[in-house]
Amino acid sequence: MRVYANQVKSLIEEKKSRLFILSGDELLLMQEAGLFLRRSLAAQGYSERETFIVEGSAFDWSKVLYEENSLSLFSEKKLIEVRMATKTPGEKGVRVLEELMTRADEDTAVIIVFPRLDARVLKSEWFKRIESVSAFLQVWPISDTELPQWIVKRLRRSGLNASKEAVAELVERTEGNLLAASQEIERLRLTVIDREITPEDIKDSVSDHARYDIFRLVDAVLLGDSVSSLRILESLRADGAEPLFISNMLSRELRILESIKFELGTGKNFTEAFRNAKVWEKRKKLVSSSVRRLELNAIRQMQLLTGQIDRIVKGVEIGDPWRTILDLVLAMSGGRTCITS
């Protein structure tokens, strides 16, 4: 069944559902929805969590069923989370997900995380089967008209108050990027004390050297300017920028590019594809450059690199995050073929 975010907690507390499907493309909202789901389930005793990241056909699906069958080591209840890098799990994956969702006993909760799913997947028989036994939460992006109010609520949650002009300035500066807006609000929380935030505060915050350079990096990458991209990346590294934040910013652009390329492949024109991907007017030239330069399969390979960076930073995988970011930047800007293991 399809549910809204405000229904999730009561569904879990009233034991109406412990099986969830989470789908969406907006990174920040997906992170927060996933965190809310996990915390709500943990409050009901599902405190031990096993996470599986499915990135390609080489994934061993038997590990998922083995975990479902095994006894919990630290608590009576456990949570199995399956994170899908793609919209479809393949024939074997479909069988495992169906079995997992229909067979899991009351001591096992399940969360399956997908990117934003299109109508083709939502109407497929395999998806209808797993949806019929679970609660399906779709995380929708924030529209341009909703963004100012979203920022106001976010500011209030952080104990901040801003003028209408300051909110408009933040909307303009972050160009619909919720992750960037959230980061700037956190930064303002630390720098603006006991007064209303002004447009000048926003300009000073967003124009900070390292933060400004991250936006410049994204623009250079989209334009296909490998030389400038590498120079900016090296500057960011020297200034102590966070690798995961850079990766997340690039990951957001890749999701937009994938959406546009996919829709163009189904016969839609540029205007429709860009509108559906919610590309801001002044960024269309930048995004168009990458859309014309990069193939859909290459974009999907680059998305695997962002997943690898995330795992390296979090200590799940051994490696140098900056080395992988370098590979990603070169691939996106057209300077090197993207190769993932």
Backbone hydrogen bonds in HBPLUS format (Angstrom, degrees):
<---DONOR---> <-ACCEPTOR-->    atom                        ^
c    i                          cat <-CA-CA->   ^        H-A-AA   ^      H-
h    n   atom  resd res      DA  || num        DHA   H-A  angle D-A-AA Bond
n    s   type  num  typ     dist DA aas  dist angle  dist       angle   num
A0136-PHE N   A0001-MET O   2.61 MM 135  5.77 168.3  1.62 163.3 165.2     1
A0003-VAL N   A0136-PHE O   2.90 MM 133  5.81 164.4  1.92 143.7 145.0     2
A0007-GLN N   A0004-TYR O   2.90 MM   3  5.46 161.8  1.94 119.4 125.2     3
A0008-VAL N   A0005-ALA O   3.24 MM   3  5.49 153.1  2.32 107.8 115.1     4
A0011-LEU N   A0007-GLN O   3.05 MM   4  6.21 154.9  2.11 154.2 162.1     5
A0012-ILE N   A0008-VAL O   3.07 MM   4  6.37 155.2  2.13 156.1 162.1     6
A0013-GLU N   A0009-LYS O   2.90 MM   4  6.11 170.2  1.91 155.6 158.7     7
A0014-GLU N   A0010-SER O   2.87 MM   4  5.77 156.4  1.93 144.6 150.5     8
A0016-LYS N   A0011-LEU O   2.77 MM   5  4.98 148.0  1.87 158.1 163.1     9
A0017-SER N   A0011-LEU O   3.29 MM   6  5.59 140.3  2.46 128.3 124.6    10
A0015-LYS N   A0012-ILE O   3.03 MM   3  4.95 156.5  2.08 104.0 109.4    11
A0110-VAL N   A0018-ARG O   2.97 MM  92  6.49 153.7  2.04 149.4 157.6    12
A0135-ALA N   A0019-LEU O   2.89 MM 116  6.27 161.3  1.92 150.1 154.0    13
A0020-PHE N   A0110-VAL O   2.77 MM  90  6.06 162.5  1.80 152.3 158.5    14
A0112-ILE N   A0020-PHE O   2.91 MM  92  6.35 156.2  1.96 148.8 155.7    15
A0021-ILE N   A0135-ALA O   2.91 MM 114  6.22 155.5  1.97 149.7 151.2    16
A0137-LEU N   A0021-ILE O   2.78 MM 116  6.05 167.8  1.79 176.0 171.6    17
A0022-LEU N   A0112-ILE O   2.83 MM  90  6.13 166.6  1.85 158.3 161.2    18
A0114-PHE N   A0022-LEU O   2.78 MM  92  6.16 164.9  1.80 164.8 170.2    19
A0023-SER N   A0137-LEU O   3.12 MM 114  6.51 156.7  2.18 157.7 159.3    20
A0139-VAL N   A0023-SER O   2.72 MM 116  5.93 177.1  1.72 172.6 173.1    21
A0024-GLY N   A0114-PHE O   3.34 MM  90  6.76 148.1  2.45 135.6 141.6    22
A0030-MET N   A0026-GLU O   2.92 MM   4  6.06 157.3  1.97 160.8 168.3    23
A0031-GLN N   A0027-LEU O   2.88 MM   4  6.08 160.0  1.92 155.1 160.6    24
A0032-GLU N   A0028-LEU O   3.01 MM   4  6.25 161.2  2.04 151.6 156.3    25
A0033-ALA N   A0029-LEU O   2.89 MM   4  6.00 153.1  1.96 142.9 150.7    26
A0034-GLY N   A0030-MET O   2.90 MM   4  6.00 163.0  1.93 149.7 154.3    27
A0035-LEU N   A0031-GLN O   2.97 MM   4  6.15 156.4  2.03 144.1 150.8    28
A0036-PHE N   A0032-GLU O   2.97 MM   4  6.11 156.8  2.03 142.9 149.0    29
A0037-LEU N   A0033-ALA O   2.97 MM   4  6.20 158.9  2.02 148.5 154.2    30
A0038-ARG N   A0034-GLY O   2.95 MM   4  6.18 167.9  1.96 152.8 155.8    31
A0039-ARG N   A0035-LEU O   2.94 MM   4  6.09 162.5  1.97 150.0 154.9    32
A0040-SER N   A0036-PHE O   2.96 MM   4  6.05 158.0  2.01 146.5 152.8    33
A0041-LEU N   A0037-LEU O   2.97 MM   4  6.19 157.3  2.02 151.6 157.7    34
A0042-ALA N   A0038-ARG O   2.83 MM   4  5.99 154.5  1.90 145.9 153.8    35
A0043-ALA N   A0039-ARG O   2.99 MM   4  6.17 147.9  2.10 143.3 150.8    36
A0044-GLN N   A0041-LEU O   2.98 MM   3  5.19 144.3  2.11 102.6 113.6    37
A0046-TYR N   A0041-LEU O   3.05 MM   5  5.37 155.8  2.11 141.9 134.2    38
A0045-GLY N   A0042-ALA O   2.95 MM   3  5.03 159.6  2.00 110.7 112.5    39
A0079-LEU N   A0048-GLU O   2.66 MM  31  6.01 159.8  1.70 164.4 170.6    40
A0050-GLU N   A0079-LEU O   2.90 MM  29  6.35 156.9  1.96 165.1 172.8    41
A0081-GLU N   A0050-GLU O   2.90 MM  31  6.20 169.9  1.91 159.1 161.5    42
A0052-PHE N   A0081-GLU O   2.80 MM  29  6.21 158.2  1.84 163.5 171.0    43
A0083-ARG N   A0052-PHE O   2.76 MM  31  6.10 171.3  1.76 172.7 175.0    44
A0054-VAL N   A0083-ARG O   2.83 MM  29  6.00 167.1  1.85 159.3 163.8    45
A0085-ALA N   A0054-VAL O   2.92 MM  31  5.97 155.4  1.98 170.3 167.2    46
A0059-PHE N   A0056-GLY O   3.26 MM   3  5.94 170.3  2.27 119.4 121.9    47
A0063-LYS N   A0060-ASP O   3.24 MM   3  6.03 158.4  2.29 118.1 122.8    48
A0064-VAL N   A0061-TRP O   3.07 MM   3  5.57 138.3  2.25 110.2 120.0    49
A0066-TYR N   A0062-SER O   2.93 MM   4  6.11 153.1  2.00 148.5 157.0    50
A0067-GLU N   A0063-LYS O   3.01 MM   4  6.14 156.6  2.06 142.1 147.4    51
A0068-GLU N   A0064-VAL O   3.02 MM   4  6.30 151.1  2.10 143.4 151.9    52
A0069-ASN N   A0065-LEU O   3.01 MM   4  6.20 143.1  2.15 142.5 151.2    53
A0070-SER N   A0066-TYR O   3.00 MM   4  6.14 129.7  2.26 141.3 154.8    54
A0070-SER N   A0067-GLU O   3.27 MM   3  5.11 134.8  2.49  91.7 103.7    55
A0078-LYS N   A0107-ASP O   2.94 MM  29  6.44 155.3  2.00 158.8 165.1    56
A0109-ALA N   A0078-LYS O   2.90 MM  31  6.31 164.5  1.92 157.0 162.2    57
A0080-ILE N   A0109-ALA O   2.85 MM  29  6.23 165.2  1.87 155.6 157.4    58
A0111-ILE N   A0080-ILE O   2.95 MM  31  6.41 154.8  2.02 153.5 158.2    59
A0082-VAL N   A0111-ILE O   2.86 MM  29  6.33 158.3  1.91 159.9 167.3    60
A0113-VAL N   A0082-VAL O   2.79 MM  31  6.15 164.7  1.82 157.0 162.1    61
A0084-MET N   A0113-VAL O   2.74 MM  29  5.81 170.0  1.75 164.8 167.3    62
A0094-VAL N   A0090-GLY O   2.86 MM   4  6.04 155.4  1.92 155.6 162.0    63
A0095-ARG N   A0091-GLU O   3.28 MM   4  6.57 160.3  2.32 145.1 149.1    64
A0096-VAL N   A0092-LYS O   3.06 MM   4  6.37 159.9  2.10 151.1 156.5    65
A0097-LEU N   A0093-GLY O   2.86 MM   4  6.05 168.9  1.88 157.5 160.4    66
A0098-GLU N   A0094-VAL O   2.98 MM   4  6.10 162.5  2.01 151.5 156.4    67
A0099-GLU N   A0095-ARG O   2.98 MM   4  6.14 159.5  2.03 144.7 150.8    68
A0100-LEU N   A0096-VAL O   2.75 MM   4  5.93 159.6  1.79 152.9 159.2    69
A0101-MET N   A0097-LEU O   2.94 MM   4  6.05 164.5  1.97 148.7 152.3    70
A0102-THR N   A0098-GLU O   3.03 MM   4  6.09 149.6  2.12 145.3 153.2    71
A0103-ARG N   A0099-GLU O   2.88 MM   4  5.65 139.9  2.04 144.4 153.2    72
A0104-ALA N   A0100-LEU O   3.17 MM   4  5.70 148.1  2.28 139.6 143.6    73
A0108-THR N   A0105-ASP O   3.03 MM   3  5.60 162.2  2.06 121.7 124.2    74
A0122-LEU N   A0118-ASP O   3.07 MM   4  6.34 170.2  2.08 156.9 160.0    75
A0123-LYS N   A0119-ALA O   2.97 MM   4  6.00 141.0  2.12 145.4 153.2    76
A0124-SER N   A0121-VAL O   3.01 MM   3  5.09 153.5  2.08 104.6 113.2    77
A0128-LYS N   A0124-SER O   3.11 MM   4  6.33 161.1  2.15 149.5 155.1    78
A0129-ARG N   A0125-GLU O   3.05 MM   4  6.26 147.4  2.16 145.4 153.6    79
A0130-ILE N   A0126-TRP O   3.27 MM   4  6.65 158.6  2.32 147.0 150.7    80
A0131-GLU N   A0127-PHE O   2.86 MM   4  5.99 155.1  1.93 153.7 161.7    81
A0132-SER N   A0128-LYS O   3.00 MM   4  6.00 142.6  2.14 137.9 146.4    82
A0134-SER N   A0131-GLU O   3.18 MM   3  5.12 168.7  2.20 107.6 110.5    83
A0146-GLU N   A0143-SER O   3.09 MM   3  5.11 128.5  2.37  96.8 110.6    84
A0147-LEU N   A0143-SER O   3.01 MM   4  6.10 132.5  2.24 149.0 161.4    85
A0150-TRP N   A0146-GLU O   3.01 MM   4  6.22 153.1  2.09 153.2 161.7    86
A0151-ILE N   A0147-LEU O   2.92 MM   4  6.18 157.3  1.98 159.1 164.3    87
A0152-VAL N   A0148-PRO O   2.97 MM   4  6.27 155.9  2.03 147.1 153.9    88
A0153-LYS N   A0149-GLN O   2.98 MM   4  6.21 164.1  2.01 151.0 154.1    89
A0154-ARG N   A0150-TRP O   2.97 MM   4  6.14 153.0  2.04 143.5 151.7    90
A0155-LEU N   A0151-ILE O   2.83 MM   4  6.06 155.7  1.89 152.0 158.2    91
A0156-ARG N   A0152-VAL O   2.97 MM   4  6.25 161.0  2.01 150.3 155.3    92
A0157-ARG N   A0153-LYS O   2.93 MM   4  6.13 152.7  2.00 145.1 152.7    93
A0158-SER N   A0154-ARG O   3.24 MM   4  6.49 135.7  2.44 136.4 147.0    94
A0158-SER N   A0155-LEU O   3.02 MM   3  5.17 131.2  2.27  98.1 111.5    95
A0160-LEU N   A0155-LEU O   2.79 MM   5  4.93 161.7  1.82 142.0 139.8    96
A0159-GLY N   A0156-ARG O   2.88 MM   3  4.84 160.1  1.92 106.6 111.0    97
A0197-ILE N   A0161-ASN O   2.81 MM  36  6.18 168.0  1.83 148.9 152.0    98
A0163-SER N   A0197-ILE O   3.19 MM  34  6.29 167.0  2.21 163.2 160.1    99
A0166-ALA N   A0163-SER O   3.05 MM   3  5.09 120.2  2.42  95.4 110.2   100
A0167-VAL N   A0163-SER O   3.00 MM   4  6.36 158.0  2.05 154.5 160.1   101
A0168-ALA N   A0164-LYS O   2.96 MM   4  6.18 162.0  1.99 148.2 153.1   102
A0169-GLU N   A0165-GLU O   2.95 MM   4  6.13 146.6  2.06 138.4 147.7   103
A0170-LEU N   A0166-ALA O   2.95 MM   4  6.24 153.0  2.03 147.3 153.9   104
A0171-VAL N   A0167-VAL O   2.94 MM   4  6.22 158.2  1.99 152.8 158.9   105
A0172-GLU N   A0168-ALA O   2.98 MM   4  6.15 161.4  2.02 144.9 150.0   106
A0173-ARG N   A0169-GLU O   2.88 MM   4  6.02 159.0  1.92 147.8 153.8   107
A0174-THR N   A0170-LEU O   3.03 MM   4  6.03 159.4  2.07 148.2 152.4   108
A0175-GLU N   A0171-VAL O   3.05 MM   4  5.93 125.5  2.36 139.8 151.3   109
A0177-ASN N   A0174-THR O   2.95 MM   3  5.53 163.7  1.97 125.0 130.5   110
A0181-ALA N   A0177-ASN O   2.95 MM   4  6.22 160.5  1.99 152.8 159.0   111
A0182-SER N   A0178-LEU O   2.82 MM   4  5.96 158.9  1.86 149.1 154.6   112
A0183-GLN N   A0179-LEU O   2.98 MM   4  6.20 156.6  2.04 147.0 153.2   113
A0184-GLU N   A0180-ALA O   2.97 MM   4  6.22 156.5  2.03 149.2 155.3   114
A0185-ILE N   A0181-ALA O   2.96 MM   4  6.21 151.8  2.04 147.2 154.9   115
A0186-GLU N   A0182-SER O   3.04 MM   4  6.30 157.4  2.10 147.6 153.3   116
A0187-ARG N   A0183-GLN O   2.99 MM   4  6.24 150.1  2.09 142.6 151.3   117
A0188-LEU N   A0184-GLU O   2.85 MM   4  6.12 152.5  1.92 146.8 154.2   118
A0189-ARG N   A0185-ILE O   2.93 MM   4  6.18 146.9  2.04 144.7 153.8   119
A0190-LEU N   A0187-ARG O   3.16 MM   3  5.37 134.6  2.38  98.9 110.5   120
A0191-THR N   A0188-LEU O   3.11 MM   3  5.03 135.7  2.32  95.1 107.5   121
A0192-VAL N   A0188-LEU O   2.81 MM   4  5.50 162.3  1.85 155.8 155.2   122
A0201-ASP N   A0198-THR O   3.03 MM   3  5.24 126.2  2.33 101.9 115.3   123
A0202-ILE N   A0198-THR O   3.32 MM   4  6.77 152.6  2.40 148.1 155.0   124
A0203-LYS N   A0199-PRO O   2.97 MM   4  6.29 162.2  2.00 152.5 157.0   125
A0204-ASP N   A0200-GLU O   2.92 MM   4  6.10 162.1  1.96 148.8 153.6   126
A0205-SER N   A0201-ASP O   2.97 MM   4  6.12 154.4  2.04 144.7 151.7   127
A0206-VAL N   A0202-ILE O   2.91 MM   4  6.04 176.5  1.91 164.2 163.4   128
A0207-SER N   A0203-LYS O   2.99 MM   4  5.78 144.9  2.11 139.2 148.6   129
A0208-ASP N   A0205-SER O   3.21 MM   3  5.48 161.8  2.24 106.7 111.6   130
A0212-TYR N   A0208-ASP O   2.75 MM   4  5.75 169.9  1.76 172.5 176.2   131
A0213-ASP N   A0209-HIS O   2.94 MM   4  6.09 152.4  2.01 146.2 153.9   132
A0214-ILE N   A0210-ALA O   3.16 MM   4  6.48 137.3  2.35 141.4 151.8   133
A0214-ILE N   A0211-ARG O   3.11 MM   3  5.25 130.3  2.37  97.7 110.6   134
A0215-PHE N   A0211-ARG O   3.40 MM   4  6.86 154.0  2.48 148.9 154.0   135
A0216-ARG N   A0212-TYR O   3.04 MM   4  6.38 154.4  2.11 146.1 154.1   136
A0217-LEU N   A0213-ASP O   2.78 MM   4  5.97 147.3  1.89 142.9 151.8   137
A0218-VAL N   A0214-ILE O   3.08 MM   4  6.38 162.5  2.12 148.9 151.9   138
A0219-ASP N   A0215-PHE O   3.09 MM   4  6.35 162.2  2.12 148.9 153.4   139
A0220-ALA N   A0216-ARG O   2.92 MM   4  6.13 161.8  1.95 150.9 155.7   140
A0221-VAL N   A0217-LEU O   2.92 MM   4  6.10 160.3  1.96 155.9 161.1   141
A0222-LEU N   A0218-VAL O   3.01 MM   4  6.20 163.9  2.03 150.9 155.0   142
A0223-LEU N   A0219-ASP O   3.01 MM   4  6.21 148.1  2.11 145.2 154.0   143
A0225-ASP N   A0220-ALA O   2.97 MM   5  5.24 158.7  2.02 162.7 158.7   144
A0224-GLY N   A0221-VAL O   3.04 MM   3  5.15 144.9  2.17 100.0 110.8   145
A0229-SER N   A0225-ASP O   3.00 MM   4  6.10 157.7  2.05 149.4 156.7   146
A0230-LEU N   A0226-SER O   2.97 MM   4  6.13 161.2  2.01 151.8 154.7   147
A0231-ARG N   A0227-VAL O   3.13 MM   4  6.35 157.6  2.18 147.1 153.5   148
A0232-ILE N   A0228-SER O   2.92 MM   4  6.11 163.4  1.94 155.6 159.3   149
A0233-LEU N   A0229-SER O   2.92 MM   4  6.05 157.7  1.97 146.0 153.0   150
A0234-GLU N   A0230-LEU O   2.99 MM   4  6.13 159.1  2.03 146.7 151.4   151
A0235-SER N   A0231-ARG O   3.14 MM   4  6.36 151.4  2.22 140.2 148.0   152
A0236-LEU N   A0232-ILE O   2.91 MM   4  6.20 154.5  1.97 151.0 158.0   153
A0237-ARG N   A0233-LEU O   2.96 MM   4  6.23 156.6  2.01 149.0 155.3   154
A0238-ALA N   A0234-GLU O   3.00 MM   4  6.20 159.2  2.04 146.3 151.6   155
A0239-ASP N   A0235-SER O   2.99 MM   4  6.17 140.8  2.14 141.7 152.4   156
A0241-ALA N   A0236-LEU O   3.01 MM   5  5.35 171.0  2.01 156.7 154.1   157
A0240-GLY N   A0237-ARG O   3.15 MM   3  5.27 160.5  2.19 104.3 110.0   158
A0246-ILE N   A0242-GLU O   3.24 MM   4  6.59 162.1  2.28 156.5 161.0   159
A0247-SER N   A0243-PRO O   2.92 MM   4  6.16 165.1  1.95 152.4 156.9   160
A0248-ASN N   A0244-LEU O   2.84 MM   4  6.00 155.9  1.90 145.2 151.8   161
A0249-MET N   A0245-PHE O   3.00 MM   4  6.23 152.7  2.08 146.2 153.0   162
A0250-LEU N   A0246-ILE O   3.04 MM   4  6.35 159.6  2.08 152.9 158.1   163
A0251-SER N   A0247-SER O   2.76 MM   4  5.92 151.0  1.84 147.7 157.2   164
A0252-ARG N   A0248-ASN O   3.03 MM   4  6.20 151.5  2.11 143.0 148.7   165
A0254-LEU N   A0250-LEU O   3.00 MM   4  6.33 151.5  2.08 147.8 156.2   166
A0255-ARG N   A0251-SER O   3.01 MM   4  6.32 152.4  2.09 151.0 157.5   167
A0256-ILE N   A0252-ARG O   3.18 MM   4  6.49 153.2  2.25 144.9 151.9   168
A0257-LEU N   A0253-GLU O   2.89 MM   4  6.17 161.1  1.93 151.0 156.2   169
A0258-GLU N   A0254-LEU O   2.82 MM   4  6.01 159.6  1.86 150.1 155.6   170
A0259-SER N   A0255-ARG O   3.04 MM   4  6.18 161.1  2.08 143.3 148.2   171
A0260-ILE N   A0256-ILE O   3.05 MM   4  6.31 161.0  2.09 151.6 156.3   172
A0261-LYS N   A0257-LEU O   2.90 MM   4  6.08 172.0  1.91 156.5 158.9   173
A0262-PHE N   A0258-GLU O   2.92 MM   4  5.99 160.6  1.95 150.3 155.9   174
A0263-GLU N   A0259-SER O   3.07 MM   4  6.24 162.6  2.10 146.0 150.5   175
A0264-LEU N   A0260-ILE O   2.88 MM   4  6.10 157.2  1.94 153.4 160.2   176
A0265-GLY N   A0261-LYS O   3.01 MM   4  6.17 145.8  2.13 140.3 149.5   177
A0265-GLY N   A0262-PHE O   3.11 MM   3  5.06 119.1  2.49  91.8 106.9   178
A0266-THR N   A0263-GLU O   3.07 MM   3  5.09 141.7  2.23  96.3 107.5   179
A0268-LYS N   A0263-GLU O   3.16 MM   5  5.68 152.7  2.24 157.7 149.3   180
A0267-GLY N   A0264-LEU O   3.12 MM   3  5.30 160.7  2.16 106.2 111.1   181
A0273-ALA N   A0269-ASN O   3.00 MM   4  6.21 172.6  2.01 160.3 162.7   182
A0274-PHE N   A0270-PHE O   2.85 MM   4  5.91 165.6  1.87 155.7 159.2   183
A0275-ARG N   A0271-THR O   3.02 MM   4  6.08 153.4  2.09 141.3 149.1   184
A0276-ASN N   A0272-GLU O   2.91 MM   4  6.11 164.2  1.94 155.0 158.9   185
A0277-ALA N   A0273-ALA O   3.06 MM   4  6.19 142.3  2.20 138.2 148.3   186
A0279-VAL N   A0274-PHE O   3.19 MM   5  5.59 171.8  2.19 156.3 158.7   187
A0278-LYS N   A0275-ARG O   3.06 MM   3  5.03 155.0  2.12 101.2 108.8   188
A0283-ARG N   A0280-TRP O   2.91 MM   3  5.37 154.5  1.97 115.2 123.8   189
A0284-LYS N   A0281-GLU O   3.26 MM   3  5.49 166.1  2.28 109.9 114.1   190
A0287-VAL N   A0283-ARG O   3.00 MM   4  6.24 173.7  2.00 163.7 164.9   191
A0288-SER N   A0284-LYS O   2.80 MM   4  5.81 156.9  1.85 146.5 153.8   192
A0289-SER N   A0285-LYS O   3.21 MM   4  6.38 148.9  2.31 141.4 147.9   193
A0291-VAL N   A0287-VAL O   2.92 MM   4  6.18 160.6  1.96 155.7 162.1   194
A0292-ARG N   A0288-SER O   3.01 MM   4  6.13 159.8  2.05 151.7 155.0   195
A0293-ARG N   A0289-SER O   3.20 MM   4  6.25 135.7  2.40 132.0 143.8   196
A0293-ARG N   A0290-SER O   3.11 MM   3  4.93 123.9  2.44  90.7 105.7   197
A0294-LEU N   A0290-SER O   2.87 MM   4  5.75 162.9  1.90 159.6 159.9   198
A0299-ILE N   A0295-GLU O   3.01 MM   4  6.34 155.3  2.08 153.0 160.2   199
A0300-ARG N   A0296-LEU O   3.04 MM   4  6.36 155.2  2.10 150.8 157.4   200
A0301-GLN N   A0297-ASN O   3.01 MM   4  6.30 145.8  2.13 142.6 151.9   201
A0302-MET N   A0298-ALA O   2.98 MM   4  6.29 151.3  2.06 147.5 155.3   202
A0303-GLN N   A0299-ILE O   3.04 MM   4  6.38 142.3  2.19 142.4 152.6   203
A0304-LEU N   A0301-GLN O   3.11 MM   3  5.23 130.2  2.37  96.7 109.7   204
A0305-LEU N   A0302-MET O   2.99 MM   3  5.08 124.9  2.30  96.1 110.5   205
A0306-THR N   A0302-MET O   3.26 MM   4  6.75 146.0  2.38 144.9 153.3   206
A0307-GLY N   A0303-GLN O   3.25 MM   4  6.60 149.5  2.35 141.5 149.1   207
A0308-GLN N   A0304-LEU O   3.00 MM   4  6.33 147.1  2.11 142.7 152.1   208
A0309-ILE N   A0305-LEU O   2.92 MM   4  6.24 156.1  1.97 152.1 157.8   209
A0310-ASP N   A0306-THR O   3.10 MM   4  6.31 158.9  2.15 143.6 148.7   210
A0311-ARG N   A0307-GLY O   3.09 MM   4  6.39 155.8  2.15 145.2 151.0   211
A0312-ILE N   A0308-GLN O   2.94 MM   4  6.20 155.5  2.00 151.6 158.5   212
A0313-VAL N   A0309-ILE O   2.95 MM   4  6.13 171.8  1.96 158.8 160.4   213
A0314-LYS N   A0310-ASP O   3.09 MM   4  6.22 151.4  2.18 142.3 150.1   214
A0316-VAL N   A0311-ARG O   2.80 MM   5  4.91 135.4  2.00 156.0 156.0   215
A0317-GLU N   A0311-ARG O   3.22 MM   6  5.34 152.3  2.30 112.3 110.8   216
A0315-GLY N   A0312-ILE O   3.06 MM   3  5.09 158.3  2.10 103.7 110.3   217
A0323-ARG N   A0320-ASP O   3.07 MM   3  5.34 125.9  2.38 104.2 117.8   218
A0324-THR N   A0320-ASP O   3.24 MM   4  6.63 157.3  2.30 154.2 160.1   219
A0325-ILE N   A0321-PRO O   2.85 MM   4  6.09 153.0  1.93 147.2 155.5   220
A0326-LEU N   A0322-TRP O   2.91 MM   4  6.04 152.5  1.99 140.5 147.8   221
A0327-ASP N   A0323-ARG O   3.08 MM   4  6.44 155.2  2.15 142.6 148.6   222
A0328-LEU N   A0324-THR O   2.92 MM   4  6.19 154.7  1.99 145.8 153.0   223
A0329-VAL N   A0325-ILE O   2.81 MM   4  6.05 163.4  1.84 156.3 159.9   224
A0330-LEU N   A0326-LEU O   2.97 MM   4  6.15 163.2  2.00 152.3 156.8   225
A0331-ALA N   A0327-ASP O   2.95 MM   4  6.10 154.1  2.01 144.2 151.7   226
A0332-MET N   A0328-LEU O   2.87 MM   4  6.07 166.6  1.89 155.4 158.8   227
A0333-SER N   A0329-VAL O   2.93 MM   4  5.97 154.2  2.00 145.2 152.3   228
A0335-GLY N   A0330-LEU O   2.65 MM   5  4.72 134.8  1.85 151.8 154.7   229
A0336-ARG N   A0330-LEU O   3.20 MM   6  5.25 132.9  2.43 117.4 111.5   230
A0334-GLY N   A0331-ALA O   3.28 MM   3  5.20 152.2  2.36  96.2 104.3   231
